[in-house]
């Protein structure tokens, strides 16, 4: 009877069977971590814009700029991954993502963040994601045997679906809410204590800095028994 490596039972590493090799497990780990970060940005990016402006067009534009690179550069990313060093592409775009994230985090911490900076950063992150995902897929034949390609590809796609699209956005929204709550402060000029009259929550919210204004207003409404979405 012919041995079928794809039919052999996996020994340990149920997420990445041992027969796929150490190289693939490193690729899988980096792919899942990157997808988690991309998923966090999917929710946190538009929320960050919403904290800076009340213009719904700009908030929608933030979400659009995250998905637009797939339409604009998807074919080019695939062509480049066939012609250039795939490892170099992945390393380059991941370094670019790190630089962009450090820049946007620094601007937030220093209070110099602007809507234009956020929108450009989201577009760059989306562009880097396209090139990284395409090149990661084309690395698989270099790391695993032909009969294991289906299994390896399923592991990569599982990270995209479960980590990027399902787990990442809720985590991003939760982290953003926690960050905004910590910036609003308790107590202080942005305190969410119960207002003395029906319109007090508005004055309390306006006393806050612009990024935390909407959060303070929602918190004050909730404390007084109103609807946060009202």
Backbone bond lengths (Angstrom), bond angles and torsions (degrees), N, CA, C in turn:
res aa  C-N    CA-C-N  psi(-1)  N-CA   C-N-CA  omega(-1)  CA-C   N-CA-C  phi
1 X - - - 1.468 - - 1.528 109.43 -
2 X 1.320 115.90 133.64 1.450 120.23 -179.58 1.517 110.22 -74.44
3 X 1.314 115.01 139.33 1.474 119.60 178.46 1.514 109.28 -80.18
4 X 1.298 115.51 138.78 1.475 121.64 178.25 1.505 107.93 -120.01
5 X 1.329 116.31 108.29 1.471 119.87 -176.42 1.504 111.69 -64.60
6 X 1.348 116.81 -29.44 1.466 119.23 179.91 1.512 111.34 -71.51
7 X 1.389 116.13 -18.60 1.452 119.74 -178.42 1.519 112.18 -99.22
8 X 1.335 116.94 -3.62 1.448 120.07 -179.25 1.517 110.35 -69.60
9 X 1.320 117.44 143.53 1.462 119.21 177.29 1.521 110.68 -65.89
10 X 1.308 116.11 142.65 1.458 120.76 179.81 1.517 109.32 -76.39
11 X 1.301 115.63 138.79 1.457 121.48 178.13 1.529 108.48 -110.11
12 X 1.340 115.13 101.65 1.465 119.46 -178.96 1.523 111.57 68.93
13 X 1.284 116.28 174.02 1.461 122.79 177.25 1.535 110.09 49.26
14 X 1.329 116.31 61.45 1.456 119.88 -178.55 1.522 111.29 -61.46
15 X 1.325 117.59 -28.05 1.458 118.86 175.99 1.505 111.97 -69.17
16 X 1.331 116.92 -37.06 1.458 123.32 177.11 1.519 107.58 -141.96
17 X 1.328 118.39 97.89 1.464 121.33 -177.97 1.519 112.00 -51.52
18 X 1.324 115.14 149.58 1.466 120.69 -174.51 1.520 112.02 -59.94
19 X 1.338 116.75 -30.92 1.463 118.99 -176.12 1.529 112.52 -68.13
20 X 1.335 117.15 -15.53 1.467 119.89 178.89 1.528 111.81 -76.16
21 X 1.319 116.64 -17.40 1.455 119.41 174.34 1.522 114.49 93.59
22 X 1.320 114.27 160.59 1.466 121.04 -179.32 1.520 111.00 -67.89
23 X 1.334 116.87 -37.84 1.464 119.80 -179.81 1.506 112.69 -58.91
24 X 1.337 116.14 -41.97 1.460 118.87 178.91 1.517 111.29 -67.35
25 X 1.331 117.96 -38.43 1.465 119.47 -179.74 1.524 111.35 -64.32
26 X 1.334 116.96 -35.69 1.464 119.22 174.94 1.524 110.41 -65.18
27 X 1.329 116.67 -42.82 1.460 120.25 178.51 1.519 110.65 -63.33
28 X 1.327 116.79 -42.01 1.469 120.72 -179.97 1.524 111.12 -63.31
29 X 1.339 116.23 -44.34 1.466 119.40 -179.78 1.524 111.23 -62.99
30 X 1.327 116.92 -44.33 1.465 119.69 179.86 1.519 111.25 -65.69
31 X 1.337 116.53 -36.88 1.465 120.34 179.46 1.520 111.25 -66.07
32 X 1.325 116.87 -43.70 1.459 119.79 -179.20 1.527 111.60 -67.71
33 X 1.326 117.06 -39.86 1.466 119.95 178.63 1.530 110.40 -64.77
34 X 1.330 116.41 -43.45 1.468 119.91 178.09 1.516 111.04 -63.64
35 X 1.330 117.10 -40.09 1.461 120.26 179.06 1.518 112.11 -66.02
36 X 1.329 116.23 -34.28 1.465 118.64 175.69 1.521 110.51 -63.76
37 X 1.328 116.51 -44.86 1.465 119.58 177.48 1.512 112.36 -62.36
38 X 1.343 116.63 -40.19 1.472 119.58 177.97 1.524 110.93 -64.02
39 X 1.325 116.32 -40.02 1.463 119.42 179.00 1.516 112.41 -66.07
40 X 1.325 116.47 -38.41 1.472 120.16 176.61 1.527 110.23 -61.86
41 X 1.333 116.07 -42.38 1.471 119.88 -179.49 1.524 112.14 -66.71
42 X 1.336 117.61 -29.43 1.461 120.31 179.88 1.519 111.71 -57.92
43 X 1.330 116.47 -38.52 1.469 119.82 179.67 1.522 112.15 -91.98
44 X 1.329 116.59 -42.30 1.464 119.96 -174.34 1.523 112.14 -69.04
45 X 1.345 117.54 -32.59 1.466 119.78 -178.83 1.519 113.55 -60.81
46 X 1.346 118.63 -58.68 1.462 119.43 177.61 1.524 113.30 -60.47
47 X 1.338 117.49 -35.05 1.460 119.57 177.96 1.523 111.31 -64.91
48 X 1.322 116.37 -36.71 1.467 119.79 178.03 1.522 110.31 -65.49
49 X 1.323 116.93 -40.48 1.469 119.86 176.07 1.519 110.37 -64.44
50 X 1.333 116.75 -41.94 1.466 120.43 179.92 1.518 112.14 -62.71
51 X 1.335 117.07 -27.40 1.463 119.81 178.04 1.522 112.38 -77.20
52 X 1.334 116.92 -13.45 1.456 121.24 -178.27 1.521 113.25 -102.22
53 X 1.335 116.85 -19.84 1.461 120.05 -175.83 1.520 110.09 -149.88
54 X 1.315 116.00 157.17 1.456 121.68 175.07 1.526 111.44 -102.56
55 X 1.315 117.35 6.99 1.463 122.14 -179.35 1.530 109.55 -79.32
56 X 1.342 118.82 113.45 1.467 119.84 -178.89 1.521 112.98 -65.20
57 X 1.328 117.57 -25.86 1.464 120.20 178.72 1.522 111.00 -63.31
58 X 1.325 116.94 -42.88 1.461 120.82 -179.19 1.529 111.29 -68.44
59 X 1.322 116.55 -35.95 1.464 119.76 177.66 1.527 109.99 -65.91
60 X 1.332 116.35 -44.22 1.465 119.91 177.51 1.523 111.20 -65.73
61 X 1.337 116.55 -35.55 1.462 120.35 178.77 1.526 110.81 -63.58
62 X 1.318 117.37 -35.14 1.463 120.84 178.56 1.526 110.62 -61.90
63 X 1.336 116.67 -43.24 1.466 119.76 177.84 1.525 110.99 -68.07
64 X 1.334 116.64 -38.80 1.461 120.62 179.76 1.523 111.94 -62.57
65 X 1.318 116.82 -42.69 1.461 120.78 -176.92 1.523 112.39 -66.44
66 X 1.322 117.44 -20.14 1.455 119.88 177.32 1.526 111.73 -77.80
67 X 1.331 116.84 -29.43 1.465 121.27 -178.55 1.520 112.95 -98.90
68 X 1.309 118.09 -21.40 1.464 121.61 -176.43 1.534 113.20 -59.67
69 X 1.336 120.35 -39.75 1.470 119.29 -179.36 1.528 114.15 -56.98
70 X 1.323 118.02 -29.83 1.461 119.73 178.38 1.521 110.76 -63.85
71 X 1.316 116.41 -37.03 1.459 121.03 178.37 1.524 111.73 -74.75
72 X 1.326 116.73 -39.08 1.457 120.72 -175.44 1.525 113.45 -79.46
73 X 1.335 116.60 -39.16 1.460 119.90 -169.24 1.530 114.33 -117.67
74 X 1.317 118.33 2.19 1.458 120.07 -176.58 1.518 113.27 -57.55
75 X 1.328 116.73 -48.40 1.466 120.42 -179.77 1.520 111.56 -67.78
76 X 1.321 116.67 -40.34 1.467 119.99 179.81 1.532 110.89 -65.53
77 X 1.323 116.73 -38.01 1.466 119.78 179.39 1.526 110.66 -63.30
78 X 1.331 116.65 -41.09 1.456 119.55 177.54 1.512 112.51 -64.71
79 X 1.339 116.54 -40.58 1.470 120.03 179.42 1.524 111.50 -66.40
80 X 1.326 117.02 -41.23 1.463 119.90 179.99 1.527 111.71 -66.80
81 X 1.328 116.35 -36.78 1.463 118.80 179.74 1.519 112.02 -66.30
82 X 1.341 117.67 -22.08 1.467 121.36 176.49 1.527 112.34 -83.03
83 X 1.329 116.75 -19.47 1.467 120.67 -173.55 1.526 113.84 -108.66
84 X 1.325 116.46 -24.92 1.458 120.07 -176.16 1.525 110.66 -112.47
85 X 1.318 115.21 172.46 1.462 120.97 177.18 1.529 109.04 -66.72
86 X 1.329 116.48 115.44 1.460 120.51 -175.12 1.521 112.35 -66.42
87 X 1.317 115.99 -37.58 1.470 118.68 177.88 1.519 110.47 -63.03
88 X 1.322 117.10 -40.45 1.463 120.88 179.87 1.525 110.62 -64.68
89 X 1.332 117.19 -38.10 1.466 120.19 178.51 1.522 110.17 -62.76
90 X 1.331 116.89 -47.87 1.466 120.61 -178.33 1.525 110.94 -61.65
91 X 1.339 116.89 -45.92 1.463 120.30 -179.59 1.523 110.71 -63.59
92 X 1.334 117.36 -42.39 1.465 121.02 -177.61 1.519 111.67 -63.42
93 X 1.327 117.03 -47.78 1.468 118.92 -177.03 1.528 111.09 -71.17
94 X 1.331 117.84 -31.07 1.464 118.94 176.80 1.528 111.23 -69.03
95 X 1.326 116.49 -37.46 1.469 119.52 174.63 1.528 110.09 -64.17
96 X 1.339 116.27 -40.66 1.464 119.93 177.18 1.511 111.22 -60.57
97 X 1.326 116.50 -43.15 1.467 119.49 178.45 1.523 111.36 -61.75
98 X 1.318 116.18 -41.08 1.460 119.22 179.63 1.529 111.36 -63.38
99 X 1.329 116.36 -41.56 1.468 120.33 179.61 1.524 110.51 -64.14
100 X 1.329 116.95 -43.88 1.464 120.68 -179.82 1.526 110.69 -63.36
101 X 1.325 117.04 -43.60 1.465 120.19 -179.30 1.525 111.66 -65.19
102 X 1.326 116.48 -39.66 1.465 119.58 177.35 1.526 110.28 -64.32
103 X 1.332 116.83 -40.53 1.462 120.71 -179.83 1.526 111.40 -64.53
104 X 1.337 116.81 -45.21 1.468 119.22 -178.47 1.530 110.82 -69.20
105 X 1.343 117.00 -36.77 1.463 119.71 177.84 1.528 110.95 -66.30
106 X 1.322 116.47 -39.31 1.467 120.24 178.39 1.523 111.13 -64.13
107 X 1.333 116.67 -41.86 1.465 119.75 179.67 1.523 111.66 -65.10
108 X 1.342 116.48 -33.70 1.465 119.50 178.53 1.526 110.19 -70.10
109 X 1.319 116.06 -45.62 1.463 120.39 -178.19 1.527 111.15 -63.66
110 X 1.323 116.60 -39.56 1.467 120.33 -178.29 1.519 113.34 -83.80
111 X 1.331 117.32 -5.13 1.463 120.84 178.87 1.506 114.34 76.12
112 X 1.335 118.28 18.98 1.468 121.47 179.97 1.514 112.38 -104.59
113 X 1.321 116.85 9.05 1.458 120.15 -178.04 1.529 110.51 -65.58
114 X 1.316 116.54 142.98 1.466 122.23 177.06 1.509 109.00 -135.46
115 X 1.323 116.06 164.46 1.455 120.56 -178.72 1.521 110.60 -63.21
116 X 1.314 117.37 -39.47 1.465 120.46 179.97 1.523 110.93 -61.79
117 X 1.328 116.85 -42.64 1.461 120.68 179.07 1.524 110.39 -62.66
118 X 1.308 116.83 -42.82 1.470 120.78 -179.43 1.527 110.38 -63.44
119 X 1.326 117.47 -46.23 1.463 120.79 -177.48 1.527 111.32 -63.50
120 X 1.328 116.63 -43.03 1.472 119.55 177.92 1.526 110.38 -63.31
121 X 1.330 116.59 -42.00 1.461 120.44 -179.73 1.528 111.14 -63.15
122 X 1.323 117.75 -41.99 1.464 120.76 179.54 1.519 111.33 -64.68
123 X 1.322 116.90 -38.61 1.469 119.78 178.45 1.527 110.80 -66.66
124 X 1.324 117.13 -42.16 1.469 120.45 178.87 1.526 111.40 -65.01
125 X 1.329 116.73 -40.03 1.457 119.91 178.48 1.526 110.92 -65.33
126 X 1.332 116.51 -40.72 1.459 119.71 177.63 1.522 112.10 -65.11
127 X 1.328 116.86 -38.54 1.473 120.98 178.01 1.520 110.65 -65.24
128 X 1.326 116.53 -44.46 1.466 120.08 178.85 1.521 111.15 -62.87
129 X 1.313 116.29 -37.08 1.467 120.00 179.23 1.525 111.29 -61.82
130 X 1.333 117.46 -40.94 1.463 121.31 179.85 1.523 110.65 -60.11
131 X 1.324 116.79 -48.67 1.469 120.42 -177.77 1.533 111.07 -68.46
132 X 1.321 117.72 -38.28 1.460 120.57 -179.76 1.522 111.23 -66.69
133 X 1.325 117.23 -44.63 1.462 120.33 -178.24 1.525 111.50 -66.24
134 X 1.329 116.77 -42.47 1.460 119.54 179.20 1.525 111.58 -63.86
135 X 1.308 117.14 -44.70 1.459 120.55 -178.33 1.521 111.50 -69.19
136 X 1.329 117.49 -34.93 1.463 120.09 177.95 1.519 110.95 -62.88
137 X 1.320 116.47 -39.73 1.462 119.84 178.54 1.521 111.37 -63.02
138 X 1.322 116.86 -40.84 1.465 119.80 -177.41 1.524 112.58 -76.42
139 X 1.331 117.60 -10.66 1.465 120.52 176.01 1.526 112.27 -77.50
140 X 1.322 117.07 -20.12 1.461 120.25 -174.76 1.529 113.16 -57.08
141 X 1.355 120.09 -47.41 1.471 118.79 -179.81 1.526 113.63 -61.43
142 X 1.325 117.06 -19.12 1.459 120.37 179.39 1.524 112.00 -83.99
143 X 1.335 116.97 -13.77 1.457 120.98 -172.88 1.529 113.85 -113.49
144 X 1.318 117.78 -29.03 1.468 120.39 -176.84 1.518 110.02 -124.87
145 X 1.327 115.47 161.80 1.450 120.58 178.14 1.520 111.16 -73.06
146 X 1.307 115.60 160.09 1.459 121.08 -175.78 1.527 112.11 -57.09
147 X 1.339 116.33 -42.26 1.464 119.42 -177.50 1.526 112.81 -70.99
148 X 1.340 117.60 -12.11 1.467 121.11 178.96 1.529 112.77 -102.43
149 X 1.318 117.26 3.54 1.470 119.80 -176.50 1.530 111.90 -62.43
150 X 1.323 116.72 -41.30 1.467 119.38 -179.19 1.523 111.22 -62.17
151 X 1.333 116.29 -44.02 1.462 120.31 178.58 1.524 111.28 -64.20
152 X 1.341 116.98 -46.42 1.461 120.18 -179.22 1.521 111.19 -63.30
153 X 1.328 116.78 -42.23 1.455 119.85 179.74 1.527 111.57 -64.98
154 X 1.329 116.62 -35.79 1.466 119.15 178.78 1.528 111.08 -64.82
155 X 1.329 117.09 -35.18 1.466 120.14 178.13 1.530 110.80 -67.67
156 X 1.322 116.36 -40.68 1.466 119.56 178.28 1.528 110.41 -64.68
157 X 1.331 116.60 -44.49 1.462 120.84 -179.03 1.529 111.45 -67.27
158 X 1.325 117.11 -32.52 1.462 120.02 176.77 1.523 110.77 -60.97
159 X 1.326 115.97 -38.93 1.460 119.07 176.81 1.511 112.32 -65.34
160 X 1.348 116.28 -38.98 1.457 120.04 179.36 1.522 111.44 -63.76
161 X 1.329 116.52 -43.05 1.464 120.13 -174.82 1.524 111.48 -77.79
162 X 1.322 116.20 -50.56 1.460 118.97 -173.00 1.525 112.95 -80.02
163 X 1.331 117.20 -40.07 1.466 119.95 -175.51 1.523 111.10 -86.23
164 X 1.334 117.08 -48.00 1.464 120.95 -176.55 1.521 111.91 -73.11
165 X 1.319 117.27 -51.19 1.457 120.97 -169.99 1.523 114.09 -91.88
166 X 1.340 117.92 -24.69 1.464 119.83 -176.28 1.530 113.03 -107.05
167 X 1.326 117.04 -50.04 1.470 119.67 -175.01 1.522 112.81 -86.08
168 X 1.338 116.90 -38.54 1.456 120.24 -174.53 1.520 115.40 -60.38
169 X 1.349 119.27 -52.35 1.469 119.64 -177.75 1.528 114.59 -57.95
170 X 1.355 120.78 -45.54 1.463 118.19 176.39 1.525 113.35 -61.48
171 X 1.336 115.87 -37.92 1.463 119.01 177.26 1.526 110.39 -64.15
172 X 1.333 116.71 -42.20 1.462 120.62 178.47 1.512 112.44 -61.80
173 X 1.333 116.40 -43.38 1.464 119.96 179.02 1.524 111.10 -64.89
174 X 1.341 116.62 -40.33 1.461 120.04 179.80 1.525 111.36 -66.45
175 X 1.331 116.84 -42.27 1.458 120.15 178.67 1.526 111.19 -64.70
176 X 1.329 116.24 -39.06 1.463 119.30 178.81 1.525 110.48 -64.87
177 X 1.342 116.61 -44.51 1.465 119.92 179.30 1.523 111.21 -61.92
178 X 1.336 116.00 -40.67 1.468 119.12 179.05 1.521 111.00 -65.59
179 X 1.334 116.33 -40.24 1.457 119.51 178.75 1.512 112.57 -65.16
180 X 1.327 116.89 -42.32 1.464 120.08 179.22 1.525 111.20 -67.73
181 X 1.342 116.75 -36.72 1.461 119.48 178.40 1.526 110.95 -65.09
182 X 1.331 116.43 -38.53 1.459 119.19 179.04 1.517 111.67 -69.35
183 X 1.341 117.13 -31.05 1.467 120.03 179.34 1.515 111.67 -75.44
184 X 1.357 116.50 -31.11 1.464 118.36 -178.45 1.518 110.87 -67.73
185 X 1.344 117.51 -34.60 1.465 121.39 174.80 1.503 113.42 79.18
186 X 1.341 115.20 146.88 1.449 121.89 175.71 1.529 108.60 -146.23
187 X 1.296 122.09 122.36 1.458 126.02 -12.83 1.505 111.27 -83.18
188 X 1.293 118.67 -176.35 1.451 123.05 -179.75 1.506 109.32 150.03
189 X 1.336 117.61 -170.12 1.443 120.44 -179.08 1.511 112.59 -62.19
190 X 1.331 118.31 -19.93 1.454 121.53 177.90 1.512 110.36 -107.34
191 X 1.313 117.20 25.75 1.448 120.35 -178.19 1.510 110.89 -62.92
192 X 1.346 116.04 145.35 1.456 121.58 -179.45 1.511 110.83 -99.96
193 X 1.303 116.90 32.52 1.449 119.47 179.05 1.521 109.76 -71.72
194 X 1.322 115.44 161.45 1.457 120.71 -176.55 1.520 110.22 -64.41
195 X 1.339 118.94 128.47 1.459 121.15 -179.84 1.516 110.61 -73.09
196 X 1.307 115.33 159.77 1.452 120.21 -175.51 1.517 112.20 -80.26
197 X 1.335 119.83 -18.99 1.463 121.03 179.45 1.520 108.81 -144.17
198 X 1.327 116.06 177.97 1.457 121.34 -172.76 1.509 114.15 -62.00
199 X 1.326 118.77 -30.69 1.463 120.31 -177.52 1.516 112.43 -102.39
200 X 1.323 116.27 6.68 1.453 119.12 -176.79 1.506 113.70 -63.92
201 X 1.361 115.81 -30.20 1.465 118.04 -178.79 1.514 111.48 -64.10
202 X 1.335 117.07 -30.63 1.452 119.83 178.88 1.523 110.67 -67.41
203 X 1.334 116.30 -45.36 1.453 119.34 179.79 1.518 110.68 -66.44
204 X 1.338 117.16 -36.47 1.460 120.30 177.48 1.517 110.85 -64.26
205 X 1.336 116.14 -40.02 1.463 119.73 -179.67 1.520 111.14 -67.33
206 X 1.330 116.56 -43.22 1.458 120.14 -178.27 1.521 111.70 -67.22
207 X 1.333 116.92 -22.33 1.462 119.39 178.24 1.519 111.82 -73.39
208 X 1.324 116.02 -17.21 1.460 119.90 -178.81 1.511 110.10 -80.38
209 X 1.315 115.19 164.05 1.455 120.05 172.66 1.511 109.10 -65.48
210 X 1.328 117.93 154.06 1.456 121.57 -173.89 1.521 114.29 -55.65
211 X 1.362 121.02 -43.34 1.455 119.70 -179.31 1.519 113.97 -60.18
212 X 1.348 118.28 -31.05 1.459 119.31 -176.55 1.524 112.54 -104.11
213 X 1.334 118.01 6.87 1.455 120.82 -174.67 1.523 112.44 -61.49
214 X 1.335 116.18 -48.76 1.451 119.52 -176.07 1.515 111.65 -67.86
215 X 1.346 116.40 -33.89 1.456 119.26 179.62 1.526 110.82 -68.98
216 X 1.323 116.67 -41.44 1.461 119.52 178.93 1.520 110.85 -63.87
217 X 1.335 116.72 -38.96 1.456 120.51 179.44 1.518 111.13 -63.99
218 X 1.340 117.04 -44.89 1.459 120.55 -179.92 1.519 111.25 -64.32
219 X 1.336 115.88 -40.81 1.462 119.68 -179.91 1.522 111.04 -64.56
220 X 1.328 117.11 -43.31 1.457 120.55 -179.93 1.519 110.89 -64.89
221 X 1.340 117.03 -38.97 1.470 119.90 177.59 1.528 110.56 -62.98
222 X 1.316 116.22 -42.75 1.461 119.16 179.74 1.523 111.14 -63.56
223 X 1.315 117.35 -38.76 1.464 121.12 -179.84 1.519 111.34 -64.06
224 X 1.332 117.96 -30.69 1.451 121.50 -178.27 1.522 112.66 -92.93
225 X 1.345 116.25 4.70 1.454 119.10 177.34 1.487 115.25 91.44
226 X 1.340 117.89 3.43 1.451 120.82 178.85 1.509 111.66 -85.81
227 X 1.309 116.72 177.10 1.453 121.94 178.42 1.514 109.84 -86.67
228 X 1.339 118.85 128.82 1.457 120.30 179.88 1.502 112.99 -60.70
229 X 1.336 117.68 -26.49 1.445 120.28 -178.15 1.509 113.06 -86.60
230 X 1.338 116.80 -6.26 1.467 119.36 -177.28 1.518 110.91 -71.43
